[in-house]
Amino acid sequence: MKVSPIGILFAIHLLVAGYFSWIICFSVGLPLLILSSILPFFNNVMSFVTSFVMTTFMQSIIFFVEHIYGTNITTSGDQINNIDPKTHQPIPLILISNNRTQIDFIFLWSLFERSNLLTFLKIVVLSKVSSIPLIGWSCQFFQYIFLDKASWDSDKTNIIHSIQSMSATAPTILIFPEGTDLCDGIMKSNEYGMKNNLSVKKHVLHPRINGTQLLLQQFMKSYPNNKFKIYDLTMLTKDYKDNQITSPESLAAGTMPWNVHIDVQEIPLHSISSILQEQEQEQEKKKDAFKTWLRNRFDRKEQMLNQYYIDGKETFSTKQRLLSKRFFPSIRILFSIILIWIAVYYYFIKIQPFILSILVGVQLIINLTLGGVHYMKMKIDNK
């Protein structure tokens, strides 16, 4: 695997930023979580701390993507807004996106940063992510939704409890219904499509139905009267080389995309709420209405991507808008970079290796006995 100086610099920063995220969340957030089981007030304090840490971490990665690797981020279509125009309070969002590469989420962070959503962001990811040292452990504190895919009963319970745990807040939940990225899943997806008389895909996978449907149903239960929004995101990348899909190796090699475009379409709630309500009342049916709706969304993505990659046509909802400005990072992104390095320097100086090993040991015990900090929080919130 080719490694560039930029890739080495990014790897060092990722390690430092991951350590920053976990050590702050663990040393400050975990005691607040334990106290919240006695006094609920501390739950809000913990959420504030972990949201701040998460936002700082993501902003530092945005800096590398846009200003070091030089990837331009553009968008078109609707502007994502999570503020209620009447109350001026944040409202929950569900963001549905295709999953072209293994690192799509870091490009989406650029869009979410400009939409002021990073503080509220929760991502639906595979459960194995929670076991990754430092970064995965941090994601436990960030209250991501971890799915196993091997057991629907387990995933169903996890989704229900996760949404119940967040119901007092206004989360922005990002879900990739395809379940994996394009490279890893295209062959199995098309095999499934052929068995079920579905069209062959080149640029998206056939979406998984159960998890997305349950997530939307739980939102309708937790936020009645349609007090939430749904956005459909379609990602297109102009890769470093043609026919070379961006991957984690691109970070190491310094061959990140020249441009990532995100088309945004708000989905009217009335177009889907009746489908979900109807399905809940008639569970014996095969969920055909929702399957059709979600598959139509991904057929639309396939058509847009096919016209872009094959025909060279841009069929976006509106004219492109440039989000990233390579040579002018925002003040708060620069602040995030400086804060991470100062904080890590301080912790490395002040924390003795013996104490650090104890903290790591406690984290591992929590992972083995309770499944992770996120399960602790769900139990406290839902008790």
C-alpha positions as CSV (number, residue, x, y, z in Angstrom):
1,M,0.0,0.0,0.0
2,K,1.3,3.4,-1.0
3,V,1.8,5.8,1.9
4,S,2.3,9.6,1.3
5,P,3.6,12.2,3.8
6,I,0.1,13.6,4.0
7,G,-1.2,10.1,4.8
8,I,1.4,9.8,7.6
9,L,0.4,13.2,9.0
10,F,-3.3,12.3,8.9
11,A,-2.6,9.0,10.7
12,I,-0.8,10.8,13.5
13,H,-3.5,13.3,13.8
14,L,-6.2,10.6,13.8
15,L,-4.4,8.8,16.6
16,V,-4.1,12.0,18.6
17,A,-7.7,13.1,17.9
18,G,-9.0,9.7,18.8
19,Y,-7.1,9.7,22.1
20,F,-8.4,13.2,22.8
21,S,-12.0,12.1,22.2
22,W,-11.8,9.0,24.3
23,I,-9.8,10.3,27.2
24,I,-12.1,13.4,27.7
25,C,-15.3,11.3,27.3
26,F,-14.0,8.6,29.6
27,S,-12.5,10.8,32.4
28,V,-15.3,13.4,32.3
29,G,-18.3,11.8,30.6
30,L,-18.3,8.4,32.4
31,P,-18.5,9.9,35.9
32,L,-21.3,12.2,34.7
33,L,-23.1,9.2,33.3
34,I,-22.9,7.4,36.6
35,L,-24.1,10.4,38.5
36,S,-27.0,10.8,36.1
37,S,-28.5,7.5,37.4
38,I,-29.0,9.4,40.7
39,L,-29.6,13.0,39.4
40,P,-30.9,13.3,35.9
41,F,-29.4,16.8,35.6
42,F,-26.0,15.2,35.0
43,N,-27.3,13.5,31.9
44,N,-27.6,16.9,30.2
45,V,-24.1,17.9,31.3
46,M,-22.7,14.6,29.9
47,S,-24.5,15.1,26.6
48,F,-23.0,18.6,26.4
49,V,-19.5,17.4,27.1
50,T,-19.7,14.4,24.6
51,S,-21.3,16.5,21.9
52,F,-18.6,19.2,22.2
53,V,-15.9,16.5,22.0
54,M,-17.5,14.9,19.0
55,T,-17.9,18.1,17.2
56,T,-14.3,19.1,17.9
57,F,-13.1,15.7,16.6
58,M,-15.2,15.9,13.4
59,Q,-14.1,19.5,12.7
60,S,-10.5,18.5,12.8
61,I,-11.1,15.7,10.3
62,I,-13.0,18.2,8.1
63,F,-9.9,20.4,8.1
64,F,-7.7,17.6,6.8
65,V,-10.2,16.5,4.1
66,E,-10.8,20.1,2.7
67,H,-7.5,21.9,3.4
68,I,-4.8,19.2,3.4
69,Y,-6.1,16.7,1.0
70,G,-7.9,19.4,-1.0
71,T,-11.2,17.7,-1.6
72,N,-13.9,20.1,-2.7
73,I,-17.4,19.6,-1.2
74,T,-20.4,20.8,-3.2
75,T,-24.1,20.4,-2.6
76,S,-27.4,21.0,-4.4
77,G,-31.1,20.7,-3.7
78,D,-32.7,21.6,-0.4
79,Q,-30.8,23.0,2.5
80,I,-30.9,20.9,5.6
81,N,-32.5,22.7,8.5
82,N,-33.3,21.3,12.0
83,I,-34.7,24.4,13.5
84,D,-38.5,24.7,14.0
85,P,-39.5,28.1,12.5
86,K,-42.2,28.6,15.2
87,T,-40.4,27.6,18.3
88,H,-36.8,28.2,17.1
89,Q,-35.9,25.0,18.8
90,P,-34.0,22.1,17.2
91,I,-36.1,19.2,15.8
92,P,-35.1,15.6,15.1
93,L,-33.9,14.6,11.6
94,I,-33.4,11.4,9.7
95,L,-30.9,11.5,6.9
96,I,-30.9,8.6,4.4
97,S,-27.8,8.3,2.2
98,N,-26.2,5.9,-0.3
99,N,-22.9,4.4,0.7
100,R,-20.5,4.5,-2.2
101,T,-17.2,4.3,-0.2
102,Q,-16.1,3.2,3.2
103,I,-15.4,6.7,4.3
104,D,-18.5,8.5,3.0
105,F,-19.4,9.8,6.4
106,I,-16.3,12.1,6.7
107,F,-17.4,13.9,3.5
108,L,-20.9,14.2,4.9
109,W,-19.5,15.9,8.0
110,S,-18.5,18.9,5.9
111,L,-22.2,19.3,4.9
112,F,-23.4,18.8,8.5
113,E,-20.8,21.3,9.8
114,R,-22.3,24.0,7.5
115,S,-25.8,23.0,8.5
116,N,-24.9,23.2,12.3
117,L,-25.8,19.5,12.8
118,L,-22.6,18.0,14.1
119,T,-23.7,18.6,17.7
120,F,-26.8,16.5,17.2
121,L,-25.4,13.8,14.9
122,K,-25.8,10.0,15.6
123,I,-24.8,7.5,13.0
124,V,-26.1,4.0,12.4
125,V,-22.9,1.8,12.1
126,L,-21.9,-1.8,12.4
127,S,-21.4,-3.1,16.0
128,K,-17.7,-4.0,15.3
129,V,-17.0,-0.2,15.1
130,S,-17.6,0.1,18.9
131,S,-14.7,-2.2,19.6
132,I,-12.1,-0.1,17.7
133,P,-9.7,1.3,20.3
134,L,-10.0,5.1,21.0
135,I,-12.2,6.1,18.1
136,G,-14.7,3.2,18.5
137,W,-14.8,3.7,22.2
138,S,-15.5,7.4,21.7
139,C,-18.4,6.5,19.4
140,Q,-20.0,4.7,22.4
141,F,-20.1,8.0,24.2
142,F,-21.3,9.7,21.1
143,Q,-24.4,7.4,21.3
144,Y,-24.1,6.0,17.9
145,I,-26.6,3.2,17.0
146,F,-24.6,-0.1,16.6
147,L,-26.2,-2.9,14.6
148,D,-24.9,-6.5,14.3
149,K,-26.7,-7.5,11.1
150,A,-26.4,-11.2,12.3
151,S,-29.4,-11.1,14.5
152,W,-32.5,-9.0,13.6
153,D,-34.0,-9.5,17.1
154,S,-30.9,-8.0,18.7
155,D,-30.8,-5.1,16.2
156,K,-34.5,-4.5,16.6
157,T,-34.2,-4.2,20.4
158,N,-31.2,-1.9,20.0
159,I,-32.9,0.5,17.6
160,I,-36.0,0.7,19.8
161,H,-34.0,1.3,23.0
162,S,-31.7,3.8,21.3
163,I,-34.5,6.0,20.0
164,Q,-36.3,5.8,23.4
165,S,-33.0,6.9,25.0
166,M,-32.8,9.9,22.6
167,S,-36.5,10.8,22.8
168,A,-36.0,13.8,25.1
169,T,-33.6,15.4,22.7
170,A,-33.5,16.2,19.0
171,P,-31.0,13.9,17.3
172,T,-29.9,13.9,13.7
173,I,-29.6,10.3,12.7
174,L,-27.7,9.3,9.6
175,I,-28.5,5.9,8.2
176,F,-27.1,4.0,5.2
177,P,-29.9,1.6,4.2
178,E,-27.6,-0.4,1.9
179,G,-25.8,-1.8,5.0
180,T,-22.3,-1.7,3.4
181,D,-20.3,0.2,0.8
182,L,-20.6,-0.3,-2.9
183,C,-17.3,-2.3,-3.4
184,D,-18.0,-4.8,-0.6
185,G,-21.7,-5.4,-1.5
186,I,-22.4,-4.9,-5.2
187,M,-22.2,-8.6,-6.2
188,K,-24.3,-10.0,-3.3
189,S,-26.8,-7.1,-3.8
190,N,-27.3,-7.9,-7.5
191,E,-27.6,-11.6,-6.7
192,Y,-30.4,-10.8,-4.3
193,G,-31.9,-8.5,-6.9
194,M,-31.9,-11.2,-9.6
195,K,-33.6,-13.7,-7.2
196,N,-36.3,-11.1,-6.4
197,N,-36.8,-9.7,-9.9
198,L,-35.2,-6.4,-9.2
199,S,-33.1,-4.4,-11.6
200,V,-29.3,-4.8,-11.7
201,K,-27.5,-1.9,-10.0
202,K,-24.1,-0.4,-10.8
203,H,-23.9,2.6,-8.5
204,V,-26.0,1.7,-5.5
205,L,-27.1,-1.4,-3.6
206,H,-30.6,-2.7,-3.0
207,P,-31.5,-1.2,0.3
208,R,-32.2,-3.2,3.4
209,I,-35.8,-2.6,4.6
210,N,-36.3,-3.7,8.2
211,G,-33.9,-1.4,10.0
212,T,-34.9,1.8,8.1
213,Q,-38.6,1.1,8.5
214,L,-38.3,0.4,12.2
215,L,-36.2,3.6,12.7
216,L,-38.9,5.7,11.0
217,Q,-41.7,4.0,12.9
218,Q,-39.9,4.6,16.2
219,F,-39.4,8.3,15.3
220,M,-43.2,8.6,14.7
221,K,-43.8,7.1,18.1
222,S,-41.3,9.2,19.9
223,Y,-42.0,12.5,18.0
224,P,-45.8,12.6,17.4
225,N,-47.6,15.1,15.2
226,N,-44.7,14.8,12.6
227,K,-42.3,16.8,14.7
228,F,-39.3,15.7,12.6
229,K,-37.9,15.8,9.1
230,I,-36.5,13.3,6.6
231,Y,-33.8,14.1,4.0
232,D,-32.6,11.9,1.2
233,L,-28.9,12.4,0.4
234,T,-27.3,11.2,-2.8
235,M,-23.5,11.3,-2.9
236,L,-21.3,11.4,-6.0
237,T,-17.5,11.5,-6.0
238,K,-15.1,12.6,-8.7
239,D,-12.4,10.1,-7.7
240,Y,-8.6,10.8,-7.9
241,K,-8.5,8.4,-10.8
242,D,-11.3,7.2,-13.0
243,N,-12.7,3.8,-12.0
244,Q,-10.8,3.9,-8.7
245,I,-13.3,4.2,-5.9
246,T,-12.1,6.0,-2.9
247,S,-11.2,3.8,0.1
248,P,-9.4,4.1,3.5
249,E,-6.2,3.4,1.5
250,S,-6.8,6.7,-0.3
251,L,-6.3,8.5,3.1
252,A,-2.9,6.9,3.4
253,A,-1.9,7.4,-0.2
254,G,-3.1,11.0,-0.3
255,T,-5.3,10.1,-3.3
256,M,-8.6,11.5,-2.0
257,P,-11.4,12.6,-4.4
258,W,-11.1,15.9,-6.3
259,N,-14.8,16.6,-5.6
260,V,-17.6,15.1,-3.5
261,H,-21.1,16.2,-4.4
262,I,-24.1,15.8,-2.2
263,D,-27.6,16.2,-3.6
264,V,-30.2,16.9,-0.9
265,Q,-34.0,16.3,-1.2
266,E,-36.4,16.8,1.7
267,I,-39.0,14.1,1.8
268,P,-42.5,15.3,2.6
269,L,-43.7,13.5,5.7
270,H,-47.2,13.0,4.4
271,S,-45.7,10.9,1.6
272,I,-44.5,8.3,4.0
273,S,-46.3,8.7,7.4
274,S,-49.5,7.0,6.1
275,I,-47.4,4.0,4.8
276,L,-45.7,3.6,8.2
277,Q,-48.9,3.9,10.2
278,E,-50.7,1.5,7.9
279,Q,-47.9,-1.0,8.2
280,E,-48.0,-0.9,12.0
281,Q,-51.7,-1.6,12.1
282,E,-51.4,-4.5,9.6
283,Q,-48.3,-6.3,10.5
284,E,-49.4,-9.5,8.7
285,K,-48.8,-7.8,5.3
286,K,-45.4,-8.0,3.7
287,K,-44.5,-4.3,4.0
288,D,-44.7,-4.0,0.3
289,A,-45.7,-0.4,0.4
290,F,-42.6,0.6,2.3
291,K,-40.3,-1.6,0.3
292,T,-41.6,0.0,-2.9
293,W,-41.1,3.5,-1.4
294,L,-37.5,2.9,-0.3
295,R,-36.5,1.0,-3.4
296,N,-37.9,3.9,-5.5
297,R,-35.7,6.3,-3.6
298,F,-32.6,4.2,-4.5
299,D,-33.8,3.7,-8.1
300,R,-33.7,7.5,-8.3
301,K,-30.2,7.6,-6.9
302,E,-29.1,4.9,-9.4
303,Q,-30.5,7.0,-12.3
304,M,-28.8,10.1,-11.1
305,L,-25.4,8.4,-10.5
306,N,-25.7,6.6,-13.9
307,Q,-26.2,9.8,-15.8
308,Y,-23.3,11.4,-13.9
309,Y,-20.7,8.5,-14.3
310,I,-21.8,7.0,-17.6
311,D,-23.3,9.9,-19.6
312,G,-21.5,12.8,-17.9
313,K,-24.7,14.6,-17.1
314,E,-25.5,16.4,-13.9
315,T,-29.1,16.0,-13.0
316,F,-29.1,17.7,-9.6
317,S,-32.1,19.3,-8.0
318,T,-30.6,22.8,-8.2
319,K,-27.3,24.5,-9.2
320,Q,-24.3,23.3,-7.3
321,R,-23.1,25.2,-4.2
322,L,-19.5,25.1,-3.1
323,L,-19.2,24.4,0.7
324,S,-15.4,24.1,1.1
325,K,-13.0,26.9,0.8
326,R,-9.6,25.3,0.7
327,F,-7.4,28.1,1.8
328,F,-9.7,29.7,4.4
329,P,-10.7,27.3,7.2
330,S,-13.2,28.7,9.6
331,I,-12.0,29.9,13.0
332,R,-13.8,27.2,14.9
333,I,-12.2,24.5,12.8
334,L,-8.8,25.9,13.5
335,F,-9.7,26.1,17.2
336,S,-10.6,22.4,17.2
337,I,-7.2,21.5,15.8
338,I,-5.4,23.6,18.4
339,L,-7.6,22.4,21.3
340,I,-7.0,18.7,20.4
341,W,-3.2,19.0,20.4
342,I,-3.0,21.1,23.5
343,A,-5.4,18.8,25.4
344,V,-3.5,15.7,24.4
345,Y,-0.2,17.2,25.3
346,Y,-1.5,18.1,28.7
347,Y,-3.0,14.6,29.3
348,F,0.2,12.9,28.1
349,I,2.2,14.9,30.6
350,K,-0.2,14.6,33.5
351,I,-1.5,11.1,33.2
352,Q,1.0,8.4,34.3
353,P,1.1,5.2,32.2
354,F,-0.1,3.2,35.1
355,I,-3.2,5.3,35.5
356,L,-3.8,5.3,31.7
357,S,-3.6,1.5,31.7
358,I,-6.3,1.4,34.5
359,L,-8.6,3.6,32.4
360,V,-8.1,1.3,29.4
361,G,-8.8,-1.7,31.5
362,V,-12.0,-0.3,32.9
363,Q,-13.1,0.5,29.3
364,L,-12.4,-3.1,28.2
365,I,-14.3,-4.4,31.3
366,I,-17.3,-2.3,30.4
367,N,-17.2,-3.6,26.8
368,L,-17.0,-7.2,27.9
369,T,-19.6,-7.1,30.7
370,L,-22.1,-4.5,29.5
371,G,-21.5,-4.3,25.8
372,G,-20.2,-0.8,25.9
373,V,-20.9,2.6,27.5
374,H,-23.8,3.2,25.0
375,Y,-25.7,0.3,26.6
376,M,-25.1,1.8,30.1
377,K,-26.6,5.0,28.9
378,M,-29.6,3.3,27.3
379,K,-30.3,1.4,30.5
380,I,-30.1,4.6,32.6
381,D,-32.2,6.7,30.2
382,N,-34.9,4.0,29.9
383,K,-35.1,2.8,33.5
